[in-house]
Amino acid sequence: MTKTFRTGSFALLALLFCVGAVATGIAEFSPNLIRHIQETWGGEAVDRLKGWTGKESEWVAKAPKKSVEYEEDDLKPINKFWNKVPYLNDNKHWGADDYWATPVEMLASNAGDCEDYSIAKYFSLKEMGLPPGSLRITYVRALRVNEAHMVLAYYPTPDAEPYILDNMTGKLLLASERMDLEPVFSFNDDDMWLVGMADSKGKSSQIRLWSELLAKMEKERRM
């Protein structure tokens, strides 16, 4: 199970691919962005974002000095914070079959689905100093419900068994303990892996929804 969490299915990938430039970085809360959020989602949305920045300050202050020192207890606050956001599928939330929200959009609108939880946790852990190479946003098949699903995998070291951060459970378990998940493919800032292949088989910039997400985050940063 450990190795398979490094990688996916070309059928799913074909729905996501595009070629384009990729922006990076988490959005800064400029006055213009705050104004936009308040006009779009109201004052409570701004309060939720302020709560997030406060929590991130706490997480950073308590974070281990080195990424290899991160253990289950270090990941729990991030997993718990984002899992508290109410679940809502994309059709009801955004009127689209598949929409990847930025962490700002997720908190401001106070709802998200599995992709949004995984993405928000990914950027929160990056803010805490974890290198992208230790993180994999991972598409899986949730076997108990027979549905496509997304989780975040954290690798303490390159060859270690990853911890799985999942909105479907508050428990942080190792990949070998999640026999209900069947990995399909995974990616981070730069690379993409397919199941059963040890080496990177593509760039994450080929994933259309990922590129669109990063472009939205860059737009938020520039507001």
C-alpha positions in Angstrom: 0.0 0.0 0.0 2.9 2.4 0.8 4.3 2.4 -2.7 1.0 2.6 -4.5 0.2 5.9 -2.8 2.9 7.5 -4.9 0.8 7.4 -8.0 -3.3 7.0 -11.2 -5.4 6.2 -14.2 -5.0 7.7 -17.6 -8.8 7.7 -17.9 -9.2 10.2 -15.1 -6.1 12.1 -16.2 -7.5 12.7 -19.6 -10.4 14.7 -18.1 -8.0 17.0 -16.3 -5.1 17.6 -18.7 -4.2 20.9 -20.3 -1.0 22.9 -20.9 -0.4 26.2 -19.3 1.6 28.4 -16.9 1.3 27.6 -13.2 1.3 30.3 -10.5 2.4 29.5 -7.0 2.0 30.8 -3.5 -0.9 31.1 -1.1 -3.1 34.2 -1.3 -2.3 37.2 0.9 -5.3 39.0 2.4 -5.0 42.4 0.9 -7.6 45.1 1.5 -9.0 44.5 -2.0 -9.3 40.8 -1.4 -11.0 41.3 1.9 -13.4 43.8 0.3 -14.2 41.3 -2.5 -14.8 38.5 0.0 -17.1 40.7 2.2 -19.1 41.8 -0.9 -19.4 38.3 -2.2 -19.9 36.2 1.0 -20.5 38.7 3.8 -18.8 39.7 7.0 -18.8 36.2 8.5 -16.6 35.0 5.6 -14.0 37.6 6.6 -14.1 36.4 10.2 -13.5 32.8 9.0 -10.4 33.9 7.1 -9.1 35.8 10.1 -9.6 32.7 12.1 -7.6 30.8 9.6 -4.6 33.2 9.7 -4.7 33.0 13.5 -4.6 29.3 13.4 -1.8 29.2 10.9 0.3 31.4 13.2 -0.3 28.8 16.0 0.6 26.0 13.7 3.8 27.6 12.5 4.8 28.4 16.1 4.3 24.8 17.2 5.8 23.2 14.1 8.8 20.9 14.4 12.1 22.5 13.3 12.6 19.9 10.6 10.0 18.3 8.3 11.3 14.8 9.1 10.2 15.4 12.7 6.5 15.8 11.8 4.3 13.0 13.3 0.6 12.3 13.6 0.1 14.8 16.4 1.7 17.6 14.4 -0.8 17.0 11.5 -4.0 16.7 13.6 -4.7 20.4 14.1 -4.6 21.1 10.3 -6.7 18.0 9.5 -9.2 18.9 12.2 -9.5 22.6 11.2 -10.3 22.0 7.5 -12.5 19.0 8.2 -14.8 21.3 10.2 -15.8 23.1 7.0 -19.2 21.7 5.9 -19.2 19.3 3.0 -21.1 20.3 -0.2 -20.7 18.8 -3.6 -19.7 21.0 -6.6 -23.0 20.9 -8.4 -24.8 22.3 -5.4 -22.0 24.6 -4.3 -20.7 26.0 -7.6 -23.1 24.7 -10.2 -20.4 22.7 -11.9 -19.5 19.0 -12.2 -16.0 19.6 -10.9 -14.6 22.8 -9.4 -11.4 23.1 -7.4 -11.8 25.9 -4.9 -8.9 27.9 -3.5 -8.5 27.7 0.4 -9.8 31.3 0.4 -12.9 30.4 -1.6 -13.5 27.3 0.5 -13.5 29.2 3.8 -15.3 32.3 2.5 -18.1 30.2 1.1 -18.0 27.9 4.1 -18.2 24.6 2.1 -16.1 22.3 0.1 -15.7 18.8 -1.2 -12.9 16.2 -1.1 -10.6 18.1 -3.5 -11.0 21.3 -1.6 -10.1 19.7 1.7 -7.0 18.1 0.3 -5.9 21.3 -1.5 -6.4 23.4 1.6 -4.4 21.0 3.8 -1.7 20.9 1.2 -1.2 24.6 1.2 -1.5 24.9 5.0 1.3 22.3 5.5 3.4 24.1 3.0 2.9 27.3 5.0 4.2 25.4 8.0 7.4 24.8 6.2 6.9 21.3 4.8 8.5 20.9 1.4 6.2 20.0 -1.5 8.3 16.8 -2.1 6.9 15.4 1.1 3.3 15.9 0.1 1.1 14.2 -2.5 -2.5 15.3 -3.4 -3.8 11.8 -4.2 -6.8 10.7 -6.2 -8.1 7.4 -4.9 -11.1 5.1 -5.3 -13.0 5.0 -2.0 -13.9 1.3 -2.1 -16.7 1.3 0.6 -18.8 3.8 -1.4 -17.3 3.0 -4.8 -16.6 6.6 -5.6 -13.7 8.7 -6.8 -12.2 10.6 -3.8 -9.2 12.8 -3.0 -6.9 12.7 0.0 -3.6 14.3 1.0 -0.6 12.0 1.7 2.3 13.2 3.8 5.7 11.3 3.6 8.0 12.0 6.6 10.9 10.8 4.5 11.0 9.8 0.8 10.8 6.1 1.5 8.5 6.3 4.5 4.9 5.1 4.6 2.7 8.2 4.3 0.1 9.5 6.7 -3.3 10.0 5.0 -5.3 13.2 5.7 -8.9 12.6 4.7 -12.1 14.6 5.2 -14.1 11.3 5.5 -12.4 10.5 8.9 -10.9 12.5 11.7 -8.4 9.8 12.3 -4.9 10.2 10.8 -3.9 6.8 9.6 -1.0 5.3 7.7 -1.6 4.2 4.2 -1.4 0.5 5.2 -4.3 1.2 7.6 -6.5 2.6 4.8 -7.3 -0.6 2.9 -10.6 1.1 1.9 -8.7 3.4 -0.4 -7.3 2.4 -3.8 -4.7 5.0 -5.1 -5.1 6.1 -8.7 -2.6 9.0 -9.2 -0.9 11.7 -7.2 0.8 15.1 -7.7 2.3 18.1 -6.0 3.7 21.5 -7.1 5.8 20.1 -9.9 5.3 16.4 -10.5 2.7 13.7 -11.1 2.8 9.9 -10.5 0.8 7.0 -11.8 0.1 3.9 -9.7 2.7 1.3 -10.0 5.4 3.7 -11.3 8.2 4.8 -9.1 9.4 7.7 -11.2 7.4 10.8 -12.1 5.4 10.4 -15.3 4.4 13.9 -15.9 4.1 17.5 -14.6 1.3 18.7 -12.5 1.0 21.7 -14.8 -0.7 19.2 -17.2 -3.6 18.9 -14.9 -6.1 21.5 -16.1 -8.0 22.0 -12.8 -4.7 22.3 -10.9 -3.4 25.0 -13.2 -6.7 26.9 -13.0 -6.6 26.7 -9.2 -3.1 28.1 -9.0 -4.1 30.9 -11.4 -7.0 31.8 -9.1 -4.7 31.8 -6.1 -2.3 34.1 -8.0 -5.2 36.4 -8.8 -6.2 36.5 -5.1 -2.6 37.4 -4.3 -2.5 40.3 -6.7 -5.8 41.8 -5.6 
